[in-house]
Amino acid sequence: MYSEEEDDQASSPASEPEECPPPLPRAPSSQRPLLLNPAYARCKSVIHDELRSFRVFLQCFLLDHSTASGRAASYAAFLALSFLVPAAVSLSLRADDDSSSSPSPEYSASAITFNRVAQVPATGLAAISFATLASFFRHLGGLRQLLFLDGALRDDTAYVRRGYARELDRAFRLLAALLLPSLAVEVAHKAVFFFSTVRVEPPMALAVFVPPFLLPHVPWRAAAMVATVASWVYRTGVFLLVCVLFRLTCELQILRFEGIHHMFDVEARAAAAEIFAEHRRIRAQLMDTSHRYRVFIICCLVTITVSQLGALLVALSSRDAKRFSNTGDLLVGSAVQLSGFFMCLFGAARITHRAQRIVSIASQWHMSMVAMDHGKSSPAGSSATVTQQAEPVESCSYYKSRQALGNTKLKQPKFVVLTIDFLPRRKQLKFVPAVPPAVTYLRHNGGGITLFGFTLDRGLLHTIFVFEMTLVLWILSKVVVLE
């Protein structure tokens, strides 16, 4: 029933709603400016592209799969620089025994053998890396989707958005720091290898493309050196690119975990639902990362293990002197392969332990919340020690039943001492056996990088190290027995 005042207000003209002006007509999406288009918000930057360095790297190495012509050029470059060029150069190498100042034929033959041994793992890792990149671009579409920067970045905190650009720049500098020094060493080795150790004879198949009268005038040593260096740069760059992308993905996930750590504030009680939603999102991204890279990591582990053990066996079985001119290929190749693979393993172990560390942080956060609640609800003048106010632990029925079973040295958890000090006596027995739901959820959903169910943490790294060391010692024992 309405009052008289309400009736007067309802009948007054002031209560009539004002007419709103009609909305302005919205321009169609085709005529809308690009900067106002939602498709270019946050995920695609027209003025500044954070992934510009990686895109330039992909274009320089002919790895751009955005168009059909780009894919065709990428596959052609991969077949030429990963298979045809190394095979042609290896078949054209001969022992240099013409000059009296050159090394002995046996030394040149051993250099050729070491060179061929080093070409196999480089080509195998390049094939694995190229297949991984091709699968990424075919199923995901681009680097932003691969690094979870397309739509997931909008849901991240300001702390994560400030740090992801720094990690992108740091990842590309790491790629350059690994590739450029090894390239300088490789160029120096190839110069000594082609001009002082071996001689190059053109394959007979080149007679079809090159006129016979030009064959004696072509500098085959320089041509073979340039082709070999180009092939090495391509294969090494493709392998290191996948390793750096995996490490960058792990570093970005670490930033997201640090964002969750900042959400565990003592005063932010209502943020529990946000914390759980963020953790589920990051855990889903970690599962996607594990599924994308697990075949790459396992194939690289098998390839590097077989190649390193084979190179060790060949080097130990050779009677020639081991110098930079003949074993430089094994040295540079092993350093690059192990650096890239260790980068993947350490990045995976780091993100796995960050995912597991969140359980401890959640436990500390829960205890801080409980201590604050108990401190606010405790009566004024209550004692701060257990011995003055709290009932002895042994007087609780829970501990009496445990002592009756013969456990006379039962230790009380620390959090139980705090709760007995501040909680009323009627609530002590209910809180002792209770487990915080947040800690229980995070304990059973730790996440991390997994390889077909095996968590890639420090324990698995120790297992891999022991396995590799066992194989090395076995090979050394066989070599000693054969000698």
Secondary structure per residue as TSV (DSSP state, phi and psi in degrees):
chain	resnum	aa	ss	phi	psi
A	1	M	-	360.0	129.9
A	2	Y	-	-89.4	148.2
A	3	S	-	-82.2	171.7
A	4	E	H	-66.5	-37.2
A	5	E	H	-63.5	-40.5
A	6	E	H	-65.6	-35.2
A	7	D	H	-67.4	-39.4
A	8	D	H	-63.9	-42.5
A	9	Q	H	-65.3	-37.1
A	10	A	H	-69.4	-32.0
A	11	S	H	-86.2	-14.3
A	12	S	S	-70.7	148.1
A	13	P	G	-70.0	-20.1
A	14	A	G	-66.2	-24.5
A	15	S	G	-78.9	-8.6
A	16	E	S	-71.2	137.9
A	17	P	-	-67.0	141.4
A	18	E	-	-77.9	146.5
A	19	E	-	-77.1	125.4
A	20	C	-	-85.6	144.9
A	21	P	-	-66.9	149.2
A	22	P	-	-65.8	144.4
A	23	P	-	-65.6	147.8
A	24	L	-	-69.4	144.0
A	25	P	-	-66.4	134.6
A	26	R	-	-86.3	134.8
A	27	A	-	-71.1	144.7
A	28	P	-	-62.8	159.0
A	29	S	T	-63.2	-27.9
A	30	S	T	-71.5	-28.4
A	31	Q	T	-98.4	-1.8
A	32	R	S	-75.2	141.2
A	33	P	-	-60.7	151.8
A	34	L	G	-65.5	-37.5
A	35	L	G	-68.7	-21.0
A	36	L	G	-96.0	-1.8
A	37	N	-	-75.9	128.4
A	38	P	G	-61.1	-22.6
A	39	A	G	-66.7	-19.6
A	40	Y	G	-105.3	12.6
A	41	A	S	-85.1	121.5
A	42	R	S	67.0	-42.0
A	43	C	S	-87.2	-27.5
A	44	K	S	-126.7	120.0
A	45	S	-	-106.6	122.3
A	46	V	S	-81.0	-39.7
A	47	I	S	-80.4	-45.1
A	48	H	-	-131.6	119.7
A	49	D	-	-104.9	117.2
A	50	E	T	-68.7	-26.0
A	51	L	T	-97.4	21.4
A	52	R	H	-62.7	-38.4
A	53	S	H	-63.8	-41.6
A	54	F	H	-69.7	-34.7
A	55	R	H	-67.2	-40.3
A	56	V	H	-63.8	-39.2
A	57	F	H	-62.4	-42.7
A	58	L	H	-63.9	-39.3
A	59	Q	H	-70.0	-38.0
A	60	C	H	-67.4	-33.6
A	61	F	T	-94.4	12.3
A	62	L	T	54.7	48.6
A	63	L	-	-116.0	16.0
A	64	D	-	-82.3	112.2
A	65	H	-	-105.9	23.2
A	66	S	S	-74.4	-23.8
A	67	T	S	-126.0	166.0
A	68	A	H	-67.4	-39.8
A	69	S	H	-66.6	-36.6
A	70	G	H	-64.6	-40.0
A	71	R	H	-65.5	-41.4
A	72	A	H	-63.1	-44.0
A	73	A	H	-65.5	-34.9
A	74	S	H	-66.0	-45.5
A	75	Y	H	-66.6	-37.6
A	76	A	H	-65.9	-43.8
A	77	A	H	-64.5	-37.3
A	78	F	H	-64.5	-45.4
A	79	L	H	-66.1	-37.7
A	80	A	I	-72.8	-48.5
A	81	L	I	-84.2	-18.9
A	82	S	I	-98.4	-25.8
A	83	F	I	-122.8	-51.9
A	84	L	I	-69.3	-48.1
A	85	V	H	-65.1	-48.9
A	86	P	H	-61.2	-38.2
A	87	A	H	-67.5	-42.1
A	88	A	H	-65.7	-42.1
A	89	V	H	-67.9	-41.0
A	90	S	H	-63.9	-37.0
A	91	L	H	-74.8	-20.3
A	92	S	H	-91.9	-2.6
A	93	L	E	-80.6	137.6
A	94	R	E	-135.0	154.7
A	95	A	E	-68.9	130.8
A	96	D	-	-88.4	98.2
A	97	D	-	-123.4	18.1
A	98	D	S	-83.5	-40.0
A	99	S	S	-93.2	146.3
A	100	S	T	-73.1	-23.9
A	101	S	T	-85.9	-8.4
A	102	S	S	-78.6	163.2
A	103	P	-	-65.3	169.9
A	104	S	-	-66.3	155.5
A	105	P	H	-59.3	-33.9
A	106	E	H	-65.9	-38.2
A	107	Y	H	-66.3	-42.1
A	108	S	H	-65.1	-38.9
A	109	A	H	-64.9	-39.8
A	110	S	H	-66.8	-35.3
A	111	A	H	-64.2	-41.2
A	112	I	H	-64.6	-39.5
A	113	T	H	-63.3	-44.9
A	114	F	H	-63.9	-36.3
A	115	N	H	-64.9	-42.0
A	116	R	H	-69.8	-35.0
A	117	V	H	-65.2	-36.3
A	118	A	H	-74.3	-23.2
A	119	Q	H	-73.5	-29.6
A	120	V	H	-65.4	-53.0
A	121	P	H	-67.0	-32.2
A	122	A	H	-63.3	-43.0
A	123	T	H	-67.8	-39.6
A	124	G	H	-63.9	-44.3
A	125	L	H	-67.5	-35.3
A	126	A	H	-65.1	-39.9
A	127	A	H	-64.5	-42.4
A	128	I	H	-63.7	-44.1
A	129	S	H	-67.4	-41.9
A	130	F	H	-65.3	-40.6
A	131	A	H	-63.7	-36.7
A	132	T	H	-66.1	-45.8
A	133	L	H	-63.7	-42.7
A	134	A	H	-61.8	-38.7
A	135	S	H	-65.9	-40.2
A	136	F	H	-61.1	-49.7
A	137	F	H	-68.7	-29.3
A	138	R	H	-75.4	-38.4
A	139	H	H	-94.6	-30.9
A	140	L	T	-101.9	-39.1
A	141	G	-	108.6	-30.8
A	142	G	S	-175.3	-176.4
A	143	L	H	-72.0	-34.7
A	144	R	H	-64.3	-40.9
A	145	Q	H	-68.1	-33.9
A	146	L	H	-68.0	-37.9
A	147	L	T	-93.7	7.1
A	148	F	T	59.1	42.3
A	149	L	-	-109.9	1.5
A	150	D	S	-82.0	-70.6
A	151	G	S	-104.7	-21.9
A	152	A	G	-72.2	-23.8
A	153	L	G	-68.5	-24.9
A	154	R	G	-67.9	-28.1
A	155	D	G	-88.4	-3.8
A	156	D	S	-81.5	162.7
A	157	T	-	-78.0	170.8
A	158	A	H	-65.4	-31.7
A	159	Y	H	-63.4	-40.8
A	160	V	H	-70.1	-41.2
A	161	R	H	-66.4	-28.8
A	162	R	H	-75.5	-27.6
A	163	G	H	-95.4	-15.1
A	164	Y	H	-73.7	-32.7
A	165	A	H	-66.0	-37.9
A	166	R	H	-63.9	-38.9
A	167	E	H	-69.4	-34.1
A	168	L	H	-63.9	-45.2
A	169	D	H	-66.2	-38.1
A	170	R	H	-66.6	-36.9
A	171	A	H	-66.0	-41.3
A	172	F	H	-69.4	-35.7
A	173	R	H	-65.9	-33.9
A	174	L	H	-66.5	-39.3
A	175	L	H	-62.0	-42.9
A	176	A	H	-68.1	-36.2
A	177	A	H	-67.5	-28.5
A	178	L	H	-83.1	-35.6
A	179	L	H	-82.5	-43.5
A	180	L	H	-68.7	-46.8
A	181	P	H	-63.6	-40.4
A	182	S	H	-66.2	-32.0
A	183	L	H	-65.6	-40.8
A	184	A	H	-62.9	-42.3
A	185	V	H	-66.5	-38.8
A	186	E	H	-66.0	-40.7
A	187	V	H	-64.2	-41.6
A	188	A	H	-63.0	-41.3
A	189	H	H	-66.8	-42.2
A	190	K	H	-66.5	-33.5
A	191	A	H	-63.5	-43.9
A	192	V	H	-69.7	-36.5
A	193	F	I	-68.0	-47.8
A	194	F	I	-81.8	-29.1
A	195	F	I	-101.0	-10.4
A	196	S	I	-131.9	-14.9
A	197	T	I	-112.0	-45.2
A	198	V	E	-126.8	171.2
A	199	R	E	-122.7	157.3
A	200	V	E	-117.6	127.1
A	201	E	-	-114.9	128.0
A	202	P	-	-65.0	142.9
A	203	P	-	-64.5	152.8
A	204	M	G	-66.3	-21.9
A	205	A	G	-68.7	-21.2
A	206	L	G	-71.3	-16.7
A	207	A	G	-64.3	-20.3
A	208	V	G	-73.9	-34.0
A	209	F	T	-97.3	-27.8
A	210	V	S	-110.9	133.6
A	211	P	-	-59.7	145.9
A	212	P	G	-61.9	-32.3
A	213	F	G	-74.4	-14.0
A	214	L	G	-92.4	-14.4
A	215	L	G	-60.9	-42.6
A	216	P	G	-70.3	-17.5
A	217	H	G	-98.1	-1.0
A	218	V	S	-85.5	130.3
A	219	P	-	-74.7	87.5
A	220	W	H	-68.7	-29.7
A	221	R	H	-65.5	-46.9
A	222	A	H	-67.1	-40.6
A	223	A	H	-63.2	-42.9
A	224	A	H	-65.8	-37.1
A	225	M	H	-65.8	-45.4
A	226	V	H	-64.0	-43.1
A	227	A	H	-65.1	-40.2
A	228	T	H	-66.9	-42.3
A	229	V	H	-65.4	-41.1
A	230	A	H	-62.7	-41.7
A	231	S	H	-64.3	-40.8
A	232	W	H	-65.6	-42.4
A	233	V	H	-62.7	-41.9
A	234	Y	H	-65.0	-50.4
A	235	R	H	-64.7	-42.7
A	236	T	H	-68.1	-39.9
A	237	G	H	-64.5	-39.5
A	238	V	H	-65.3	-43.4
A	239	F	H	-65.7	-46.4
A	240	L	H	-67.7	-29.9
A	241	L	H	-63.6	-44.4
A	242	V	H	-65.0	-40.3
A	243	C	H	-62.7	-42.7
A	244	V	H	-68.2	-37.5
A	245	L	H	-63.8	-39.3
A	246	F	H	-65.5	-44.2
A	247	R	H	-64.2	-38.9
A	248	L	H	-64.2	-40.0
A	249	T	H	-60.7	-42.2
A	250	C	H	-64.9	-41.0
A	251	E	H	-66.1	-37.9
A	252	L	H	-66.8	-36.1
A	253	Q	H	-68.3	-33.0
A	254	I	H	-63.7	-40.0
A	255	L	H	-60.2	-39.6
A	256	R	H	-68.0	-36.9
A	257	F	H	-66.3	-38.2
A	258	E	H	-64.8	-32.6
A	259	G	H	-63.5	-36.8
A	260	I	H	-66.6	-37.5
A	261	H	H	-60.8	-37.2
A	262	H	H	-71.5	-22.6
A	263	M	H	-75.4	-18.6
A	264	F	-	-80.6	73.5
A	265	D	-	-101.6	144.9
A	266	V	S	-64.5	-34.0
A	267	E	S	-84.1	-14.6
A	268	A	-	-91.3	74.9
A	269	R	G	-74.5	-34.3
A	270	A	G	-77.4	-0.7
A	271	A	G	-89.2	8.7
A	272	A	H	-63.6	-43.2
A	273	A	H	-64.2	-38.7
A	274	E	H	-66.2	-37.9
A	275	I	H	-64.2	-44.7
A	276	F	H	-64.8	-41.0
A	277	A	H	-64.8	-42.3
A	278	E	H	-64.8	-40.5
A	279	H	H	-66.2	-39.6
A	280	R	H	-64.9	-37.8
A	281	R	H	-65.5	-44.2
A	282	I	H	-67.4	-38.4
A	283	R	H	-64.7	-37.9
A	284	A	H	-65.3	-38.6
A	285	Q	H	-66.6	-37.1
A	286	L	H	-66.6	-37.2
A	287	M	H	-65.6	-40.1
A	288	D	H	-64.3	-40.4
A	289	T	H	-63.6	-41.5
A	290	S	H	-62.9	-41.3
A	291	H	H	-69.1	-31.4
A	292	R	H	-75.3	-35.5
A	293	Y	H	-108.8	-2.0
A	294	R	H	-68.2	-38.7
A	295	V	H	-66.6	-39.4
A	296	F	H	-62.5	-45.1
A	297	I	H	-66.6	-43.2
A	298	I	H	-68.2	-42.3
A	299	C	H	-64.6	-39.0
A	300	C	H	-66.0	-38.7
A	301	L	H	-62.4	-45.3
A	302	V	H	-66.6	-44.3
A	303	T	H	-64.5	-46.1
A	304	I	H	-67.5	-38.3
A	305	T	H	-63.3	-48.4
A	306	V	H	-64.9	-41.5
A	307	S	H	-68.5	-40.8
A	308	Q	H	-68.0	-40.6
A	309	L	H	-68.8	-38.9
A	310	G	H	-64.8	-41.6
A	311	A	H	-64.5	-38.0
A	312	L	H	-64.4	-41.2
A	313	L	H	-66.4	-40.9
A	314	V	H	-67.7	-41.2
A	315	A	H	-66.8	-37.5
A	316	L	H	-75.3	-28.8
A	317	S	H	-81.8	-14.3
A	318	S	-	-80.8	138.8
A	319	R	-	-93.2	-7.9
A	320	D	S	-78.0	163.9
A	321	A	-	-69.3	141.5
A	322	K	-	-95.9	110.2
A	323	R	-	-128.0	173.1
A	324	F	H	-67.3	-29.6
A	325	S	H	-70.5	-28.2
A	326	N	H	-108.4	-26.0
A	327	T	H	-110.7	11.6
A	328	G	H	-64.9	-32.8
A	329	D	H	-61.6	-43.7
A	330	L	H	-65.4	-38.6
A	331	L	H	-65.0	-52.2
A	332	V	H	-67.7	-44.0
A	333	G	H	-62.8	-42.6
A	334	S	H	-65.9	-40.3
A	335	A	H	-63.3	-44.1
A	336	V	H	-68.5	-43.6
A	337	Q	H	-64.8	-44.8
A	338	L	H	-68.9	-35.8
A	339	S	H	-63.4	-46.9
A	340	G	H	-65.1	-40.7
A	341	F	H	-71.5	-40.2
A	342	F	H	-64.5	-32.8
A	343	M	H	-60.3	-43.0
A	344	C	H	-65.2	-45.9
A	345	L	H	-65.4	-44.5
A	346	F	H	-68.9	-36.9
A	347	G	H	-64.6	-40.6
A	348	A	H	-67.1	-42.1
A	349	A	H	-65.1	-35.7
A	350	R	H	-67.4	-46.3
A	351	I	H	-68.6	-31.3
A	352	T	H	-66.0	-43.4
A	353	H	H	-72.9	-28.4
A	354	R	H	-66.2	-38.2
A	355	A	H	-67.1	-35.0
A	356	Q	H	-78.1	-25.6
A	357	R	H	-71.6	-19.6
A	358	I	H	-65.3	-22.9
A	359	V	H	-64.7	-43.6
A	360	S	H	-64.4	-41.1
A	361	I	H	-65.5	-39.3
A	362	A	H	-65.6	-36.7
A	363	S	H	-65.0	-43.9
A	364	Q	H	-63.5	-40.6
A	365	W	H	-62.7	-42.6
A	366	H	H	-64.4	-40.9
A	367	M	H	-67.4	-35.0
A	368	S	H	-65.7	-40.5
A	369	M	H	-63.4	-43.8
A	370	V	H	-65.2	-42.6
A	371	A	H	-64.0	-39.9
A	372	M	H	-66.4	-42.2
A	373	D	H	-63.0	-41.1
A	374	H	H	-71.0	-34.3
A	375	G	H	-68.1	-35.2
A	376	K	H	-74.6	-33.1
A	377	S	H	-89.0	-5.6
A	378	S	S	-74.7	143.1
A	379	P	-	-69.8	152.8
A	380	A	T	-66.1	136.3
A	381	G	T	84.1	6.3
A	382	S	-	-74.0	152.4
A	383	S	-	-77.9	148.1
A	384	A	S	-92.8	2.1
A	385	T	S	-114.8	158.5
A	386	V	H	-75.2	-32.8
A	387	T	H	-74.3	-22.7
A	388	Q	H	-89.9	-32.9
A	389	Q	H	-118.8	-39.3
A	390	A	S	-77.1	149.5
A	391	E	-	-72.0	140.3
A	392	P	-	-54.3	148.9
A	393	V	G	-63.9	-34.4
A	394	E	G	-70.6	-13.9
A	395	S	G	-80.9	-13.9
A	396	C	S	-70.5	145.2
A	397	S	H	-65.9	-28.5
A	398	Y	H	-64.8	-44.1
A	399	Y	H	-77.5	-28.5
A	400	K	H	-64.9	-40.4
A	401	S	H	-66.0	-34.7
A	402	R	H	-70.6	-38.1
A	403	Q	H	-68.8	-31.9
A	404	A	H	-66.7	-24.8
A	405	L	T	-82.2	-1.4
A	406	G	T	106.9	0.2
A	407	N	-	-90.7	88.9
A	408	T	-	-88.6	-12.6
A	409	K	S	-113.2	51.2
A	410	L	-	-79.3	126.9
A	411	K	-	-94.8	138.7
A	412	Q	-	-92.3	131.9
A	413	P	-	-62.6	154.5
A	414	K	H	-66.6	-36.2
A	415	F	H	-69.9	-23.7
A	416	V	H	-70.1	-35.4
A	417	V	H	-61.9	-42.3
A	418	L	H	-65.9	-40.4
A	419	T	H	-71.1	-34.8
A	420	I	H	-67.3	-30.5
A	421	D	H	-70.4	-35.1
A	422	F	H	-110.4	-27.8
A	423	L	S	-79.4	150.0
A	424	P	-	-63.1	157.8
A	425	R	H	-66.2	-31.2
A	426	R	H	-71.7	-15.1
A	427	K	H	-104.8	-2.4
A	428	Q	H	-67.1	-44.6
A	429	L	H	-67.8	-28.3
A	430	K	H	-76.3	-29.8
A	431	F	H	-85.7	-25.2
A	432	V	T	-61.1	-51.6
A	433	P	T	-83.6	-1.9
A	434	A	-	-76.0	147.2
A	435	V	-	-118.6	131.2
A	436	P	-	-60.2	132.5
A	437	P	H	-63.2	-35.4
A	438	A	H	-63.5	-44.9
A	439	V	H	-65.9	-38.2
A	440	T	H	-64.3	-42.9
A	441	Y	H	-62.9	-48.1
A	442	L	H	-69.2	-29.4
A	443	R	H	-68.4	-35.6
A	444	H	H	-94.5	-1.6
A	445	N	-	-133.7	54.5
A	446	G	-	-67.0	-36.2
A	447	G	-	77.3	-156.4
A	448	G	-	108.6	178.5
A	449	I	-	-85.3	129.3
A	450	T	E	-125.1	152.0
A	451	L	E	-119.2	93.5
A	452	F	T	53.7	45.2
A	453	G	T	96.8	-16.4
A	454	F	E	-92.4	121.3
A	455	T	E	-71.1	129.1
A	456	L	-	-88.0	83.7
A	457	D	S	-121.8	-167.6
A	458	R	H	-65.7	-31.2
A	459	G	H	-63.1	-42.2
A	460	L	H	-69.0	-34.2
A	461	L	H	-63.3	-40.9
A	462	H	H	-63.9	-38.7
A	463	T	H	-64.2	-43.0
A	464	I	H	-63.5	-40.8
A	465	F	H	-63.1	-44.0
A	466	V	H	-64.8	-39.1
A	467	F	H	-64.4	-45.7
A	468	E	H	-64.5	-41.3
A	469	M	H	-65.3	-35.2
A	470	T	H	-63.7	-41.7
A	471	L	H	-65.7	-40.1
A	472	V	H	-63.8	-44.7
A	473	L	H	-65.5	-33.4
A	474	W	H	-66.1	-43.2
A	475	I	H	-64.2	-42.1
A	476	L	H	-62.1	-38.2
A	477	S	H	-66.8	-39.0
A	478	K	H	-65.4	-39.4
A	479	V	H	-66.0	-41.0
A	480	V	H	-65.5	-39.4
A	481	V	H	-66.3	-40.5
A	482	L	H	-67.9	-34.9
A	483	E	-	-71.8	360.0
